[in-house]
Structure formats: C-alpha cells, structure tokens
C-alpha cells in the first residue's frame, strides 16, 4: 500500500511529526540525508504506526500515492532550497511540496511562484508547539493554494491540536506565504508575552522582594484567572524548580542572556516594511539583544550611575503587577493582529483574524484563555479596527490602566528596566492622544528637507518658504 505522505528531515521536529501522522493512521514514508536517523526512529518508535523506510528521494517519491505529499523538515534558508531543487525533478504535475519549518514568508512566496510554473503546489506551513506539540498535536497554519489544501488539509487537521470545543487548530490561512507569515507573527507575540512575564517576575523580586518559590504560588494563582495561559503555567513551574546541584532557585543559576532564532526579529523587520507599529514586540527583541551584551553590562554595573529614588512599593503591588501584565499581554496581541491586517492588504491575503485566533487556542506556545475573547471580538462583519477597541477590552484594559501606570512609575524610579510594560503603555496612550508631536516632526522635516506637510484647516500639500518671513506658505502641486 502506498504511503499517504512522505517526510524528509528527521531531526526532532520532523521525527515527531512523522510519528504523529503514523499514530493517526497514515502510512508515512521516511527519508533523511543520513540513514542513521531513519533507522534510529524506526528502532525506537517503529510501533507508532506504518512507516516505509527509504534511502533516496527517488525511493521516497516512488513510495507515495498521488497526488504526492512530501513534507520537508530541514533548517530554513538554503537547506530548504537544496531539498526542493533535488525533489522537484522527481515529481509530477499536481504533487505537493510542504515546508513545515520556520522559513521566511518571502522565501515561501518565491518558492510557491517557482513551483506553480511547473504545475506543482508549494505549501508553507507554520507549526507551533515545539517538540511536544509536533508529537501530540500542534497548532498548524498552512498557506499555499486553496486547491492544495483539499488534498493536504484533512491530514493536517487530524494531527493538529484540538480546542476545548473539539475544533482542530488548523485551517487554510491564505495563498503563497500567508501561513508562514502568520506563524512569524505568532512568534513575535510570543517574544513579547515572554518578556512581559519576565518583567513581572523582576518587579516582584527586585521591587517587592518576593523570592522565586513564593512567586511560583503567585503565578499559579494568576493562571486560574484571566491570565490563564501556557506561558503563565510554565512560569510557575520554572520558578518553583530548585537546582539539584546547588540547592538554589533554578533561575539563579541560569545565565541571564536570552537566545533567539530569528522569527521575532523577522516580525519587527516586516512590521517596519508595513509601517505597522509593533513597539512591544520590538522591545522584546531588543531586550533579548541587550541581555546578551554581557561584556558591556558588566562594565556598566561599575560605571553608570542609576540615581535610584527612595520609593516605597505601593500597597497592593502584586495585584498592580498582575493588572499591568494583563494589559501589556493584550497589547502584544493587538499589535500582532493589527500587523496581520496590514499584511493582508499589502500581500492580497484574505486573513480571517477570528479564525487565526481560534488556531492559537491549543497546541501553540501562546495558547491562552484570552484567545476565546479575541475570537469573539473579530467575529461578524463589524470587527474592530484595533483589538483594543472591542467593548470587552475597552472595559478590562481601562480598569487596569491606573495599576499599569503605578507599576511603570515605580519601576522607573527604582531603576528596574521594563521595556515592554512601558512601551505598551506608551502605545496605548499614543492611540488615545488627541495630538501627537508628529506635527513638530513634520515642521522639522519641511524646514531641513522641504518634505511638505498637510494642514488641519485646508486641503492639499504645503511647504513653508523658510527664511526671514516664516509665515509665508505655498501650496504644493502634487499632480
């Protein structure tokens, strides 16, 4: 019996997705550049289901039913192109090549267009949930042609995570690179979410003197309320963990330099291209960057004066931090979803934000109870222009604002860095401001570069004749 799908690239993610497919009743053809990984998977997990061992890409292709479905699970970038170049000559019209790695969406768009000219389907699939999700049910965000999803979708939906209502956390996202773009933005939100949790931990410890073991109980309690999410849940577990070797809190023996693999950075770069303000996400990326500048930080500790104020931590500070954390987390979702709206216009995608939120309810890293409310906010024809404008969030964030301000003010006076808490609050205030200093910036641009400006009292584009008589203005012919 031919295999329903082939997987090439059997590192942890590829192997776990192959096992997931086999466990769900599919016959899976296996291929890896080195046969050791193929044989190791079969030796250890061959009982998970029906596998077909292949030694070459030609054998992999020959083992598949038509239309052939080949899932590539190799490192993003040149390795994907190398596998595609080897695979394409072996395929026939209508076959489907799937990239399940964290590829840049522009690479996916390029590959999809190139393969379409050959009559092949290329599908960029965002997969979130890490190793465990890949094995037991990830959140899956497929792009590509709608036609390809008819052949591929049932497999992906079956192996995906299932939300509380039983719905699969998998749906067709949109054409060409839409799936990988949505996964990229998911990761950007994840960066910001993790950073604000880290800032909350730092505030509770550095300002309120609450040690990790006690914080574990606090985060555990928070996870039973409106902050309930996978990341809050695992934060409690990490804070409760004691290092076996030293007996110290685990967080005290870990080097405070956070790594990154690029998707957060891509989110910020893409947002700049779109003119989409994702300040909280950007600050979370920069926070990881400065954490890794260990040499400079070591010098700064003995060189730079902080002038910390003598501040008494407000009564109810723990609850204030909880509310500030909730509001800041929501800002990261609002910025990410707003960016998706901008991308849909730029790239011609029909992105359904309520559907995307539904895919993140289970299996992925940012899964949270909050997503149920976000889904409801975007249902129907009159979705809010910004998530923060949804009635439910207008009320909940408005309630949190006083605590949010107290937390940021306390942190600033104590010299505790809270880049995402503070930038998220600034984003919120910028949205609601009647006037922004951009008017002055436009004046500066017009003076030094004749970049022109618009007026509040007249239509058209204007330029001031800067000189002795600075009251003189001239309308600019833009035709």
HUURWO-V502276 format. One record per helix or strand of 2 or more residues. SS is the DSSP state (~ for helix, > for strand). FROM is the first residue (numbers start at 1). TO is the last residue. Records with the same first field share a line. If there is no record, write none. Layout:
SS->FROM-TO / FROM-TO
This chain:
>->5-8 / 28-31 / 51-53 / 69-72 / 96-99 / 121-128 / 139-142 / 170-172 / 461-464 / 473-476
~->12-23 / 35-48 / 57-62 / 78-88 / 105-116 / 130-136 / 146-159 / 178-207 / 212-222 / 230-240 / 250-252 / 263-274 / 279-291 / 294-301 / 317-347 / 353-359 / 370-378 / 387-389 / 391-414 / 419-432 / 438-449
